[in-house]
Amino acid sequence: MNIDKAITTTQNKLIKIAKRKGIYEDFGQKEISKLENKYIDSSNYTNDMNKKRELIENFANWCENYAI
């Protein structure tokens, strides 16, 4: 699974959780960590890896600002 699809899938999962249980403190943090662990190499700063970091950062911002 590529990172774009993984983020979209995770985003849809979080929307369902938020509708069912509401939004909680640290909303999405566990999922962000999983994405970082799977897709980010902390010693790699190529353009491709930096793009992945940017995508995850944008997803983290979405999680912080999401409201039902």
Backbone as numpy.savetxt, mean C-alpha at the origin, in Angstrom:
# Nx Ny Nz CAx CAy CAz Cx Cy Cz
2.54 -11.60 -9.35 1.68 -10.42 -9.35 2.58 -9.18 -9.35
2.29 -8.24 -10.23 3.09 -7.03 -10.24 2.61 -6.06 -9.16
3.39 -5.07 -8.90 3.12 -4.15 -7.79 1.82 -3.36 -8.00
1.54 -2.97 -9.23 0.30 -2.22 -9.49 -0.93 -3.05 -9.13
-0.93 -4.29 -9.55 -2.06 -5.18 -9.26 -2.15 -5.46 -7.76
-1.00 -5.64 -7.12 -0.98 -5.91 -5.68 -1.55 -4.73 -4.90
-1.20 -3.52 -5.29 -1.71 -2.32 -4.61 -3.22 -2.20 -4.83
-3.67 -2.41 -6.06 -5.10 -2.32 -6.35 -5.89 -3.37 -5.56
-5.38 -4.58 -5.52 -6.04 -5.65 -4.76 -6.10 -5.30 -3.28
-5.00 -4.80 -2.74 -4.94 -4.42 -1.33 -5.87 -3.26 -1.04
-5.91 -2.30 -1.94 -6.79 -1.15 -1.79 -8.25 -1.59 -1.73
-8.65 -2.48 -2.63 -10.04 -2.97 -2.65 -10.35 -3.74 -1.37
-9.40 -4.51 -0.89 -9.58 -5.25 0.36 -9.79 -4.27 1.53
-8.99 -3.22 1.59 -9.11 -2.24 2.67 -10.44 -1.48 2.60
-10.91 -1.19 1.41 -12.21 -0.51 1.25 -13.32 -1.38 1.83
-13.27 -2.68 1.52 -14.28 -3.60 2.06 -14.22 -3.66 3.59
-13.01 -3.71 4.13 -12.84 -3.75 5.59 -13.37 -2.46 6.21
-13.06 -1.32 5.60 -13.50 -0.03 6.13 -15.02 0.08 6.12
-15.65 -0.43 5.09 -17.12 -0.38 5.02 -17.75 -1.28 6.07
-17.10 -2.40 6.34 -17.64 -3.36 7.27 -17.33 -3.01 8.73
-16.09 -2.60 9.01 -15.65 -2.38 10.39 -15.34 -0.92 10.72
-15.25 -0.08 9.71 -14.85 1.30 9.92 -13.35 1.47 9.79
-12.93 2.70 9.86 -11.50 3.03 9.74 -10.91 3.09 11.14
-9.72 2.59 11.28 -9.05 2.54 12.57 -7.70 3.24 12.48
-7.13 3.54 13.64 -5.79 4.14 13.67 -4.83 3.17 12.99
-3.86 3.61 12.32 -2.90 2.78 11.57 -3.57 2.02 10.43
-4.62 2.57 9.87 -5.35 1.95 8.76 -4.39 1.68 7.61
-4.22 0.42 7.25 -3.39 0.03 6.11 -1.92 -0.17 6.40
-1.47 0.09 7.60 -0.04 0.01 7.89 0.51 -1.41 7.73
-0.25 -2.40 8.16 0.19 -3.79 8.03 0.33 -4.15 6.55
-0.61 -3.70 5.75 -0.59 -3.99 4.33 0.56 -3.27 3.62
0.84 -2.04 4.03 1.96 -1.28 3.46 3.27 -2.01 3.75
3.43 -2.48 4.98 4.64 -3.21 5.35 4.81 -4.48 4.52
3.71 -5.19 4.29 3.78 -6.40 3.47 4.23 -6.07 2.04
3.68 -5.00 1.48 4.07 -4.59 0.13 5.55 -4.21 0.08
5.99 -3.45 1.07 7.40 -3.05 1.11 8.31 -4.27 1.22
7.94 -5.20 2.09 8.77 -6.40 2.26 8.83 -7.24 0.99
7.75 -7.27 0.26 7.70 -8.10 -0.95 8.37 -7.44 -2.16
8.21 -6.13 -2.31 8.62 -5.48 -3.56 9.83 -4.54 -3.45
10.24 -4.17 -2.25 11.32 -3.19 -2.10 12.60 -3.86 -1.62
13.68 -3.58 -2.34 15.01 -4.01 -1.93 15.70 -2.77 -1.37
15.97 -2.79 -0.08 16.49 -1.59 0.59 17.87 -1.17 0.10
18.58 -2.02 -0.60 19.91 -1.66 -1.09 19.89 -1.26 -2.57
18.72 -1.27 -3.17 18.59 -1.00 -4.60 17.93 0.36 -4.81
18.62 1.24 -5.52 18.06 2.57 -5.79 18.02 2.87 -7.28
17.71 1.85 -8.06 17.54 2.06 -9.50 16.25 2.82 -9.74
16.07 3.30 -10.96 14.84 4.03 -11.29 13.62 3.15 -11.09
13.72 1.88 -11.47 12.60 0.96 -11.31 12.24 0.79 -9.83
13.22 0.61 -8.99 12.96 0.42 -7.56 12.42 1.70 -6.93
12.93 2.85 -7.36 12.42 4.12 -6.84 10.97 4.34 -7.27
10.61 3.86 -8.47 9.22 3.96 -8.92 8.32 3.11 -8.03
8.79 1.92 -7.66 8.03 1.06 -6.75 7.86 1.74 -5.39
8.93 2.37 -4.90 8.84 3.11 -3.64 7.79 4.22 -3.73
7.78 4.91 -4.85 6.81 6.00 -5.05 5.38 5.46 -5.07
5.17 4.33 -5.72 3.83 3.74 -5.77 3.36 3.35 -4.37
4.24 2.77 -3.58 3.87 2.38 -2.22 3.64 3.62 -1.36
4.44 4.65 -1.55 4.24 5.90 -0.80 2.89 6.53 -1.16
2.53 6.51 -2.43 1.22 7.03 -2.84 0.09 6.22 -2.21
0.27 4.91 -2.14 -0.72 4.05 -1.50 -0.81 4.37 -0.01
0.33 4.60 0.63 0.34 4.96 2.05 -0.41 6.27 2.27
-0.22 7.23 1.38 -0.96 8.50 1.47 -2.45 8.28 1.29
-2.81 7.40 0.39 -4.23 7.08 0.20 -4.81 6.51 1.49
-4.08 5.60 2.14 -4.55 4.99 3.39 -4.74 6.06 4.47
-3.81 6.99 4.55 -3.91 8.05 5.57 -5.11 8.96 5.34
-5.47 9.17 4.09 -6.51 10.13 3.76 -7.85 9.50 3.40
-7.93 8.18 3.43 -9.16 7.51 3.04 -10.27 7.78 4.06
-11.43 8.11 3.56 -12.61 8.28 4.39 -13.78 7.68 3.64
-14.62 6.98 4.33 -15.76 6.32 3.69 -16.75 7.37 3.22
